[in-house]
Amino acid sequence: MAMTTNERIVRKSLELFTRFGINSVRTDDISMELGISKKTFYKHFVSKEELVVCVTERLLSDTLTEIDKPVKTCCNSIVQASEIWDRLIAFRKKNNPNFLMDLKRYYARAWNLVETFRTEYLTPRSYSKFGTRRSSKFVQSRHERKSNGLALAGSVSAEILGK
């Protein structure tokens, strides 16, 4: 199945933002890399901030999927914790520190998603005594954006994120 232009923009932006930092990448750079016009870019995203929020959602969804793999495949909690830690370290090594700094300084909506993700998914309180993740503000805010037409079509479903 071919990727939509929207999906191509988000994926390429994620690649460029995490490699160079958000403020180092212009919308012109993204358009040029994809071979699309600025008009086409702005047809899909009203602003760079909207794009940054969508890219952040995608990154957090992908990170959650990676973190959940050891939880689903390992039966030993120490091995699970070790593998989750390894994935988080790999994330930090792979991504330019300017990416998170730019989010925090200039993109409050996207940074709030990161903070909510950190609170809801990366703290021991995010798990109940039965080992299941509680419903999160991240998923709820994602639903709100989706209902307002701002979230990506075809992105990870709330059912997966809410488990």
C-alpha positions as CSV (number, residue, x, y, z in Angstrom):
1,M,0.0,0.0,0.0
2,A,1.4,3.4,-1.0
3,M,2.0,6.0,1.6
4,T,-0.1,9.1,1.5
5,T,1.6,12.5,1.1
6,N,0.7,13.3,4.7
7,E,2.4,10.2,5.9
8,R,5.4,10.8,3.7
9,I,5.7,14.4,5.1
10,V,5.5,13.1,8.7
11,R,8.1,10.3,8.2
12,K,10.6,12.5,6.4
13,S,10.1,15.3,9.0
14,L,10.7,12.8,11.8
15,E,13.9,11.7,10.2
16,L,15.1,15.2,9.6
17,F,14.0,16.6,13.0
18,T,15.6,13.8,15.0
19,R,18.8,14.0,13.0
20,F,19.3,17.8,12.9
21,G,16.9,19.3,15.5
22,I,13.5,21.0,14.7
23,N,14.7,24.6,14.3
24,S,17.5,23.5,11.9
25,V,15.0,22.1,9.4
26,R,12.8,24.4,7.4
27,T,9.6,23.5,5.7
28,D,11.4,24.2,2.4
29,D,14.0,21.5,3.3
30,I,11.2,19.0,3.9
31,S,9.4,19.9,0.7
32,M,12.7,19.7,-1.3
33,E,13.6,16.3,0.2
34,L,10.2,14.9,-0.8
35,G,10.0,16.6,-4.2
36,I,6.8,18.4,-3.4
37,S,5.9,22.1,-3.6
38,K,5.4,24.3,-0.5
39,K,1.8,24.6,-1.6
40,T,1.4,20.9,-1.3
41,F,3.1,20.9,2.1
42,Y,0.8,23.6,3.4
43,K,-2.2,21.8,2.0
44,H,-1.5,19.0,4.5
45,F,-0.2,21.0,7.4
46,V,-1.3,24.5,8.2
47,S,1.9,25.3,10.1
48,K,5.2,23.9,11.2
49,E,3.8,23.6,14.7
50,E,1.0,21.4,13.6
51,L,3.6,19.2,11.8
52,V,5.7,19.1,14.9
53,V,2.7,17.9,17.0
54,C,2.0,15.2,14.5
55,V,5.6,14.1,14.3
56,T,5.8,14.0,18.1
57,E,2.7,11.8,18.2
58,R,4.2,9.5,15.7
59,L,7.5,9.3,17.6
60,L,5.8,8.6,20.9
61,S,3.6,6.0,19.3
62,D,6.6,4.3,17.8
63,T,8.5,4.5,21.1
64,L,5.5,3.0,22.9
65,T,5.4,0.1,20.4
66,E,9.1,-0.5,21.0
67,I,8.8,-0.4,24.7
68,D,5.9,-2.8,24.7
69,K,7.7,-5.5,22.8
70,P,9.7,-6.8,25.8
71,V,6.6,-6.6,28.0
72,K,4.7,-8.9,25.6
73,T,7.6,-11.3,24.9
74,C,9.5,-11.6,28.1
75,C,8.1,-13.4,31.2
76,N,10.9,-12.2,33.5
77,S,10.4,-8.7,34.8
78,I,14.1,-8.1,35.2
79,V,14.7,-8.9,31.6
80,Q,11.7,-6.8,30.6
81,A,13.1,-3.8,32.5
82,S,16.6,-4.3,31.0
83,E,15.3,-4.5,27.5
84,I,13.1,-1.4,28.0
85,W,16.1,0.5,29.4
86,D,18.2,-0.6,26.3
87,R,15.5,0.7,24.0
88,L,15.3,4.0,25.8
89,I,19.1,4.4,25.6
90,A,19.0,3.6,21.9
91,F,16.4,6.3,21.5
92,R,18.6,8.9,23.2
93,K,21.6,7.8,21.1
94,K,19.7,7.9,17.8
95,N,18.1,11.3,18.3
96,N,19.8,14.7,18.3
97,P,19.5,16.4,21.7
98,N,18.4,19.6,19.9
99,F,15.2,17.8,18.9
100,L,14.0,17.6,22.5
101,M,15.4,21.0,23.4
102,D,13.6,22.6,20.5
103,L,10.4,20.9,21.5
104,K,10.7,22.2,25.0
105,R,11.6,25.8,24.1
106,Y,9.5,26.5,21.1
107,Y,6.6,23.9,20.8
108,A,4.7,23.8,24.0
109,R,1.8,21.6,22.6
110,A,4.2,19.0,21.5
111,W,6.3,19.2,24.7
112,N,3.1,18.6,26.7
113,L,2.6,15.4,24.8
114,V,6.2,14.3,25.7
115,E,5.6,15.2,29.4
116,T,2.3,13.3,29.5
117,F,3.9,10.3,27.8
118,R,6.8,10.4,30.3
119,T,4.3,10.6,33.3
120,E,1.8,8.1,32.0
121,Y,4.1,5.5,30.5
122,L,7.6,5.8,31.9
123,T,6.9,5.9,35.6
124,P,6.1,3.0,37.8
125,R,2.7,4.6,38.7
126,S,1.6,4.1,35.1
127,Y,0.9,0.4,35.8
128,S,-1.8,-0.9,38.0
129,K,-1.4,-3.9,40.3
130,F,-2.5,-6.1,37.5
131,G,0.2,-5.1,35.1
132,T,-2.0,-3.2,32.7
133,R,-1.4,0.4,31.7
134,R,-4.0,2.9,32.8
135,S,-5.8,5.0,30.2
136,S,-3.7,8.1,29.5
137,K,-4.1,11.8,28.8
138,F,-1.9,11.2,25.8
139,V,-4.4,8.8,24.2
140,Q,-7.3,11.1,25.2
141,S,-5.7,14.2,23.7
142,R,-4.9,12.2,20.6
143,H,-8.6,11.3,20.3
144,E,-9.5,15.0,20.6
145,R,-7.0,16.0,17.9
146,K,-8.3,13.1,15.7
147,S,-11.9,14.3,16.1
148,N,-10.8,17.8,15.1
149,G,-9.0,16.5,12.1
150,L,-5.5,17.2,13.4
151,A,-4.2,13.6,14.1
152,L,-2.9,11.4,11.4
153,A,-5.2,9.0,9.6
154,G,-3.9,5.5,9.9
155,S,-1.7,6.2,12.9
156,V,-1.6,3.8,15.8
157,S,-5.0,3.1,17.3
158,A,-6.0,4.1,20.8
159,E,-6.7,0.5,21.6
160,I,-3.0,-0.3,21.1
161,L,-1.9,2.8,23.0
162,G,-4.4,2.1,25.8
163,K,-3.3,-1.4,26.5
